[in-house]
Each structure stands twice: as structure tokens, then as C-alpha cells.
């Protein structure tokens, strides 16, 4: 089990702004931000190579001068993960659920809360040093949104839906 807390201030944060002289986007050291938060979680091993973990973060990042919450800064983040070995620990299926609360966009709108499920099938040591994995991210093909930045025309950008990854690792 773990718990941590933090508070920090950053001065001269690099920000994108539109230069009034030529309407081009430039980077300037302008903002001063403050953030505070806490995270709690726990992790335990299951049957040698499996595990269960859960974590939750509560945070607030704001403009230090105005107290206004920053864009694209979620208040709540959470994750639950479970993997249980099968077939003599050579095959380990795992499922994760990630949560992100809504975030404010540049135009003052909000994205939706996001619950995303991922699935991974991991194969270890069938052959000495060889590890194989296959993952499906956003298993339920949920709509995932991120706020656009200054250079984007869209206020909210929809990200890719379900995606796949295959990975081969050999250690020698």
C-alpha cells in the first residue's frame, strides 16, 4: 500500500500564444502555475507472476495568479489491473481499467469522463529469454477525447478507437 501527496509551483511555464504582429503561434515563458494532489494505491502478487493493483489520484492544477483551473488537467485519475497466470505460469492474461475525469478545453467546454479497458496476453519463458505479448487497447472501442491545443482547429479531438499491439522481446 502506498500514499503520497504533493504541492508545487512553476514560474515562467512555456505557453503557446498567437503573436499579434503576424498571427503565428509562438512559445513564450508566460504562465505561473500551482498544483496540489495526492495518490493512494495498493499492489499484491498473485500466483508468482500475476498481480492485482489499484490506484487513485486526486489533483488540481491552476493558474497561480487567477486560481483558474488549467486546461487539459484532470481532477481524478484511477487504474485497476488484474493478471492471473495460467498454464504453469507460461501464459498470463491481464485486464486493466483506466479512468480519467473530464477536462476543460481551451474554449471552456469539457470532455467526457473516460473509462477505458485494455487486455493483454503475455507469454513468458516458453523459450528461454523469449517473451511474447499481444494487447488490445480500448477493448470496448469507447470514444476517447482530448482537448485541442492552440494550433488545432478542433476544440475536442477524438482519438483512435480500439488498437492492437504485438510485441516480441528476447533477452540474452
N, C-alpha and C positions, 0 to 999 in steps of 0.2 A: 504494500500500500504506500502511496506517496501523496504529498500535498505540497504545493508551492504557491507563493504569491509574488507579485512584482509591482513596481512603480518606476516609471522612467519619464524623462523629458528630453526632447531632441530640439536643438536650435538649428536654424539655417537648413531645414529639410529641403531637399531638391524637389521642386514642383514644376509641372508643365504649365506654361501660360502662353497666351497669344500676345505677340509683340505688336503694339498698336501702330508701329511705323510701317510694317509690311504684312501684317496679319499671319505671320508664320509662327509655328509653335516653337518655343524655346524653353530651355531649362534654366531656372534661377533658384538660388538659395533664398527662400522667402519665409516658409512656414515655421512655426514653433508648435510642436505637438506634445501632449502628455498622454500617457496610457497607464492604466492600472488593471490588474486582473489576478485571477487565481485559477489553479488547476488541481484537480484531485483525480486519483485513479488507483487501480489495483491490477495485478497480474499474477497468474498462477500457472504452473506447469501441469500438463495432463499427459499421463502415459508416456513419459520420456521425451518425445519430440512434439507433442501438442501443447496448446496453451489457450487460456482464456484471459482476455484483458478488457478493461473498461476504463474510459477516461472522460472527463467533462471539464471544459474551460469556460469561465465567465470573464469577460473583459470589456473595457470601454476605452476607446482612443478618441481624443478630442483635440480641437484647436485650442492651444493653451491660452490664447488671448480672448477668444469669444466663448469658449466652453461648448461649442457646437461639435456634435459627433462627426468623426471623419467618414467620408465616403468609403465604400468597399471595406468596411471594418465590422465583421460580425460580432454580436454580443455573446452568442453561445456557440460552442463547438463541442461535439461529442463523438465518441467512437466505441463500438463494441466489436470484439473479434473472438471467434472460436475456431480452433483447429484441433481435430482428433485423429491420431494416427490409426490406420487400418492396414491390413496385410503385412503384419510383422514390422510395423513402423516404416515400411518402404513407400507407402502411399499415404499422403496426408492431405485430406480435403479441408479447406478453411473458408469461412464465411465472415464477412465484415459488414457492418452498417456504419455509415458516416452521416453525421448531422451537422448542418450549418444553418444558423438562423438567417433571417432576411438581412440584406444590407442595403444601405442608402446609395442611390445613384447620383451622378453629378446634377441631374435635373430635379433632384429631390424626391424621386419615386423610390420604391423599394422592390427588390427581387423577392421571390417566394422563398419560404423555408425549404431546405433541401434534405431529403432522406435518400441516401444512395447506398445500394447493396452491391458488394463485389464478391466474387467466388474465385478461389484459386485451388488448383490441384497440384500438389508438389510431390515429386518422386525423388527420393534421396538414396544414394548408395546401392542402387541395383548393380551398378558397375562402380568400382572404387574410384572416387573422385568426381563422378558424374552426377549432376543434379539437373532435373528437368522440371519445368513448371508451365502450366497453362492457366491463364487468368481471364476472367470476364469482368470488366469494369462496367458499372451502371447496369447490372444484371437485368433490372426491370425496365430499362430504357426510359427512365424518368427524364423530364425536362430539367436541364441544369442551366442556370442563368448567372452571368456575371455582369457587373456594371461596365459600361463602356468608359473609355478614358477620353481625354480632351481631343485626341486625334481621330476618334471614331465618330461616325455619323449617328450610330445607334446609341440610345440611352442604355438599353439592356441587350447583351449579346448572348444568344443561345449557343451553348457548347455542344460538342459531339454527343451523340447518344451512346448506346452500347458500343463497347470496343473490346478487342481481344488482344492478348499478348502471349506469345510463346517464348520461352527462354531456355537456353541450354548453357550450363556452366560446367566447366571442367577444371578441377583443382589438381595441381601436381606438385 
